Amino acid sequence: MRIRPWYLDEQARYYRQTIILSSYLTPEMNALFNGSCLNYEGKVKLATEFTGVLPKIQLEIRQVYERFDASSIGELDDARFEYFCTKVYPKIQESDEV
């Protein structure tokens, strides 16, 4: 017999596996987890925290912000690239050669 007796007795909701994936824990997900996930063997809720990679950086690098002028918004990208090629990149090359 392929149909299980517990399925006919409307007990199938206790024998299913539900996986909920999300980046944030919300009240709606808690309500779904507590109200609809009724597993016979129990439930598990895992929360992992990702600390990121910034604490692993050992060298402290100084950030330098520089202002450049552009005549219009349409020429902004070209002006930024030109400023990088003429002012910033030569400094990088000089510091790399030393």
GROMACS elastic network, one bead per residue, 0.5 to 0.9 nm:
[ bonds ]
;  ai    aj funct       b0    kb
    1     4     6  0.73795   500
    3     6     6  0.86405   500
    3     7     6  0.69906   500
    3     8     6  0.76131   500
    4     7     6  0.53382   500
    4     8     6  0.68232   500
    4     9     6  0.89997   500
    5     8     6  0.51855   500
    5     9     6  0.62996   500
    5    10     6  0.88982   500
    5    11     6  0.87517   500
    6    10     6  0.64995   500
    6    11     6  0.51932   500
    6    12     6  0.64916   500
    7    10     6  0.53096   500
    7    11     6  0.54558   500
    7    13     6  0.86189   500
    8    11     6  0.73777   500
    8    12     6  0.81200   500
    9    12     6  0.80120   500
   10    13     6  0.73653   500
   11    14     6  0.57245   500
   11    15     6  0.73234   500
   12    15     6  0.52588   500
   12    16     6  0.66739   500
   13    16     6  0.57924   500
   13    17     6  0.89009   500
   13    36     6  0.84322   500
   13    37     6  0.78167   500
   13    38     6  0.64674   500
   13    39     6  0.70015   500
   13    40     6  0.87021   500
   14    17     6  0.86674   500
   14    37     6  0.79630   500
   14    38     6  0.53028   500
   14    41     6  0.82078   500
   15    38     6  0.81951   500
   15    39     6  0.57827   500
   15    40     6  0.61861   500
   15    41     6  0.81662   500
   16    37     6  0.84570   500
   16    38     6  0.83725   500
   16    39     6  0.65997   500
   16    40     6  0.87224   500
   17    37     6  0.82102   500
   17    39     6  0.73390   500
   18    33     6  0.88466   500
   18    37     6  0.67760   500
   18    39     6  0.87382   500
   20    29     6  0.80701   500
   20    33     6  0.83075   500
   21    24     6  0.89395   500
   22    25     6  0.70653   500
   22    29     6  0.89535   500
   25    28     6  0.84606   500
   25    29     6  0.66614   500
   25    30     6  0.74479   500
   25    47     6  0.88206   500
   26    29     6  0.53310   500
   26    30     6  0.64486   500
   26    31     6  0.87805   500
   27    30     6  0.50089   500
   27    31     6  0.61415   500
   27    32     6  0.85963   500
   28    31     6  0.50973   500
   28    32     6  0.62038   500
   28    33     6  0.85662   500
   29    33     6  0.59910   500
   29    34     6  0.84936   500
   30    34     6  0.59741   500
   30    35     6  0.82332   500
   31    34     6  0.52085   500
   31    35     6  0.56499   500
   31    36     6  0.78310   500
   32    35     6  0.52931   500
   32    36     6  0.53541   500
   32    37     6  0.68985   500
   33    36     6  0.59097   500
   33    37     6  0.52021   500
   33    38     6  0.83158   500
   33    43     6  0.86861   500
   33    45     6  0.88371   500
   34    37     6  0.61389   500
   34    38     6  0.76891   500
   35    38     6  0.73020   500
   37    43     6  0.77099   500
   38    41     6  0.89189   500
   38    42     6  0.76144   500
   38    43     6  0.78305   500
   39    42     6  0.53255   500
   39    43     6  0.65106   500
   40    43     6  0.85732   500
   50    53     6  0.89113   500
   51    54     6  0.82127   500
   51    55     6  0.79957   500
   52    55     6  0.72198   500
   52    56     6  0.83554   500
   53    56     6  0.54022   500
   53    57     6  0.70898   500
   54    57     6  0.55365   500
   54    58     6  0.88950   500
   55    58     6  0.77397   500
   57    60     6  0.75912   500
   68    79     6  0.77859   500
   68    80     6  0.71775   500
   68    83     6  0.69929   500
   69    76     6  0.83363   500
   69    79     6  0.73469   500
   69    80     6  0.84078   500
   69    83     6  0.89561   500
   70    73     6  0.72623   500
   70    74     6  0.89062   500
   70    75     6  0.64550   500
   70    76     6  0.55288   500
   70    77     6  0.87657   500
   70    78     6  0.86705   500
   70    79     6  0.58213   500
   70    80     6  0.79707   500
   71    74     6  0.84687   500
   71    75     6  0.67550   500
   71    76     6  0.75995   500
   71    79     6  0.85419   500
   72    75     6  0.54256   500
   72    76     6  0.63658   500
   73    76     6  0.50276   500
   73    77     6  0.81440   500
   74    77     6  0.74161   500
   74    78     6  0.84842   500
   75    78     6  0.54327   500
   75    79     6  0.60728   500
   75    80     6  0.86053   500
   76    79     6  0.51378   500
   76    80     6  0.60961   500
   76    81     6  0.86603   500
   77    80     6  0.50999   500
   77    81     6  0.62220   500
   77    82     6  0.85651   500
   78    81     6  0.51548   500
   78    82     6  0.60649   500
   78    83     6  0.85501   500
   79    82     6  0.50453   500
   79    83     6  0.60687   500
   79    84     6  0.85462   500
   80    83     6  0.51485   500
   80    84     6  0.61943   500
   80    85     6  0.87075   500
   81    84     6  0.50472   500
   81    85     6  0.61808   500
   81    86     6  0.86672   500
   82    85     6  0.51397   500
   82    86     6  0.61553   500
   82    87     6  0.83479   500
   83    86     6  0.53168   500
   83    87     6  0.56356   500
   83    88     6  0.70145   500
   83    89     6  0.88758   500
   84    87     6  0.55717   500
   84    89     6  0.58593   500
   84    90     6  0.86669   500
   85    88     6  0.63444   500
   85    89     6  0.54121   500
   85    90     6  0.73286   500
   86    89     6  0.66665   500
   86    90     6  0.67666   500
   87    90     6  0.61321   500
   87    91     6  0.69753   500
   88    91     6  0.54216   500
   88    92     6  0.65379   500
   88    93     6  0.89634   500
   89    92     6  0.50080   500
   89    93     6  0.62524   500
   89    94     6  0.86806   500
   90    93     6  0.50583   500
   90    94     6  0.62074   500
   90    95     6  0.87025   500
   91    94     6  0.51196   500
   91    95     6  0.62359   500
   91    96     6  0.85576   500
   92    95     6  0.52567   500
   92    96     6  0.60930   500
   92    97     6  0.86892   500
   93    96     6  0.50837   500
   93    97     6  0.62142   500
   93    98     6  0.88899   500
   94    97     6  0.53359   500
   94    98     6  0.66374   500
   95    98     6  0.54818   500
